[in-house]
Every structure is written in structure tokens, then in C-alpha cells.
Amino acid sequence: METIATYQQLSVFIEGILDKYFSGKDLREFTGNHEQLHRCFYELKQQHPKYFQRLTFDVNSNYPYSKDLDSILQDFQICGIINKLNPTFKTIIFNGDDDLSARKEKRIPFVNEDELIAFATELTI
């Protein structure tokens, strides 16, 4: 099995999980709570370490923290994949990206739709 070895692969992987998480949902918002987001993805990594090797966490503070996850979410906001329109940033809106399928095929071909759906069902954001 290939591994997710690059930041770009990790980014597309996380976008794919979010895309499946919101599939068929009218409300496409999730928490902007920094600690909750990091804990959620840390738990995913604990449950599925072979898929999340590239996502590293510093566990020496109050809660697991990932610089890469922060950076990916910032990149998503810059690209318009997510936005924080509310003034308090308590919720994040997932806009998605129509080009996800093409990018996913190029970067994470070994992760199938069922696996993305399974990861999405484990999110608690």
C-alpha cells in the first residue's frame, strides 16, 4: 500500500473526508473550535494510523496540536473550500471543490470512496 507522503496528498485526503462527511447534508457547517478540530483528527489518526502517518501532532501541550492541520485549514480558506463568514469564527462552512475527483485520482488513488465515507462517519466536528 502506498502512503500519504506529501502535504498535498494529506490536504486532498482531508478534503475528501470532509466532502464525504457533508455529502447529502443540507447544513455544511462544522465547529471552528481549534481544540475540538485537532482532537477529532488526532482520534482519527489513532484509529487509522496507516492513513494518517503524514499528519503529525505535538502532544506535549493541553491538547494534540498539528501544524499541518492548521496549515491545511488555512489553505482551504484561502482557496475558498471553507469559509468563516461569522464574526466569531465559531463555525466553519465547507464549500467543497468540484475538482476534488480529478485531484484525488492523481494524489491519493489508493483511498477509495468507501474508506473516505468510513472516515467521515467518525468525524465529530
Phi, psi and omega in degrees: 000136174291162175241158175279104190253343184243160176301318180297318178296317178297319179298313179294323178298311179295321176298320179297320177296314179297320179300316179289325179300320183266359181302123178079003179263138176287317180272122185244041181251149172219169187297144172262007180291112186304310182298316181297318179298314182293318177298320181299312180287331174296317178296320176301317180297320179297323181281330185225063187300327183293334179272336187247025179302323184287339180272105183260151181230142169268117183255016182265011178242200184295332178207159180300131183232133178239119175298320181296319179297317176301315182294318179297315179296324176294317177299318178300321180291318179297322181278352180085010179287324172231161171212158179237081184282333182286144187292337182265354180059030180283337177230153177240138180256127179269116179268333183076182182211125182297338185268010184302317184300314181295317180290323180296317180300325181283329191248329180225060184294340183275354178260114183269173183302318181298321179292318177299318179297318180298315178296320181297325180290341179272349179293144177231048184265000000 
